[in-house]
Amino acid sequence: MTYDETGVERTIARLRREHPGAAGDLDQFHIGGADAVGMLIDGLALTEGDTVLDVGSGLGGPARQIARRTGSHVTGIDITPAYVATARDLTAGTGLDDLVRFEAGDIAAFAPDRPFRAAITMHVQMNIEDKTEWFSHIARCLAPGARLAVWEVCGSADLPWPMPWSLDGTDSFVVPADALHASIEQAGFTTTAWTDETPWVRAWIEKTFADGPPDGPSLPMLLHDGYTRVINFAAALTDGTLEIRRGTFTRAA
Ligand SMILES: C[S@@+](CC[C@H](N)C(=O)[O-])C[C@H]1O[C@@H](n2cnc3c(N)ncnc32)[C@H](O)[C@@H]1O
């Protein structure tokens, strides 16, 4: 199992003690950091009071960013208990406690009291074999006409391991962009945008790592073999083995 880090909160507390004052991009578990989340938010046309589901919410950076920028109520669900505990810990004291909450669980078993007005999912489906079923679970949690924004890894399944989502490839199910797009539509979504953001991502990687690893705490420090995983990912995006797609969809009535 790839996402089996424990003691993440303790590691973050230690990193913050060692790097006082440095914010770091610790809680954005995808390529493109907070800038990528900003692009997804633009596509969701959210207003204050909307309800948003973040599927596979990780350490909670995207959920907090959405709430902070839009005033929406965001629920994050994630299958890894240690990440959910860390997401809650990082939210405490930010003033966002009334807007953001995190639940531990599999989206397959999640039954919300009320359908959400919007959803995001970032860098989760690479671990899911049946992608139509996965996006059907998301559709089931949404009101008709609700928006879905995705930030997804697509391309060749033949990759150098480890990658951020898989240590050895046994739990990786990466497919080409066309196949992923078809699965999302088969799950009951209508496409508004399906954009190849790989050029943007390459420029982001160059800018972010121009002077080597950024100073201060960063996500690879929390993960087993974190730097190798990020370097392999960046290389596959640079040589075209992988691409990043940004999608915006509407849940069909
Ligand atoms: C690469 S991380 C991305 C986290 C977050 N979306 C972000 O971009 O910061 C993938 C996350 O998906 C979660 N995950 C994988 N399968 C899941 C499932 N079936 N239901 C909910 N979460 C899942 C993992 O625990 C992990 O936190």
The ligand as a MOL file (V3000), in Angstrom:
LIG
                    3D

  0  0  0     0  0            999 V3000
M  V30 BEGIN CTAB
M  V30 COUNTS 27 29 0 0 0
M  V30 BEGIN ATOM
M  V30 1 C -1.7980 12.0050 -4.4210 0
M  V30 2 S -2.8770 12.1720 -3.0510 0 CHG=1
M  V30 3 C -3.7940 13.6460 -3.4980 0
M  V30 4 C -4.3710 14.3850 -2.3010 0
M  V30 5 C -5.1230 15.6890 -2.6070 0
M  V30 6 N -6.1390 15.4580 -3.6160 0
M  V30 7 C -4.1880 16.7670 -3.0860 0
M  V30 8 O -4.1070 16.9750 -4.3010 0
M  V30 9 O -3.5460 17.4230 -2.2530 0 CHG=-1
M  V30 10 C -4.1200 10.9100 -3.3330 0
M  V30 11 C -5.0750 10.7540 -2.1700 0
M  V30 12 O -6.1840 9.9190 -2.5480 0
M  V30 13 C -6.5910 9.1570 -1.4210 0
M  V30 14 N -7.4300 8.0360 -1.9050 0
M  V30 15 C -7.0410 6.9770 -2.6840 0
M  V30 16 N -8.0910 6.1610 -2.9270 0
M  V30 17 C -9.1840 6.7280 -2.3140 0
M  V30 18 C -10.5650 6.3590 -2.2050 0
M  V30 19 N -11.0390 5.2300 -2.7660 0
M  V30 20 N -11.4150 7.1700 -1.5110 0
M  V30 21 C -10.9300 8.3100 -0.9150 0
M  V30 22 N -9.6280 8.6820 -0.9810 0
M  V30 23 C -8.7650 7.9250 -1.6720 0
M  V30 24 C -5.2570 8.8040 -0.7740 0
M  V30 25 O -5.3890 8.4410 0.5830 0
M  V30 26 C -4.4700 10.1130 -0.9430 0
M  V30 27 O -4.6280 10.9870 0.1510 0
M  V30 END ATOM
M  V30 BEGIN BOND
M  V30 1 1 1 2
M  V30 2 1 2 3
M  V30 3 1 2 10
M  V30 4 1 3 4
M  V30 5 1 4 5
M  V30 6 1 5 6
M  V30 7 1 5 7
M  V30 8 2 7 8
M  V30 9 1 7 9
M  V30 10 1 10 11
M  V30 11 1 11 12
M  V30 12 1 11 26
M  V30 13 1 12 13
M  V30 14 1 13 14
M  V30 15 1 13 24
M  V30 16 1 14 15
M  V30 17 1 14 23
M  V30 18 2 15 16
M  V30 19 1 16 17
M  V30 20 1 17 18
M  V30 21 2 17 23
M  V30 22 1 18 19
M  V30 23 2 18 20
M  V30 24 1 20 21
M  V30 25 2 21 22
M  V30 26 1 22 23
M  V30 27 1 24 25
M  V30 28 1 24 26
M  V30 29 1 26 27
M  V30 END BOND
M  V30 END CTAB
M  END
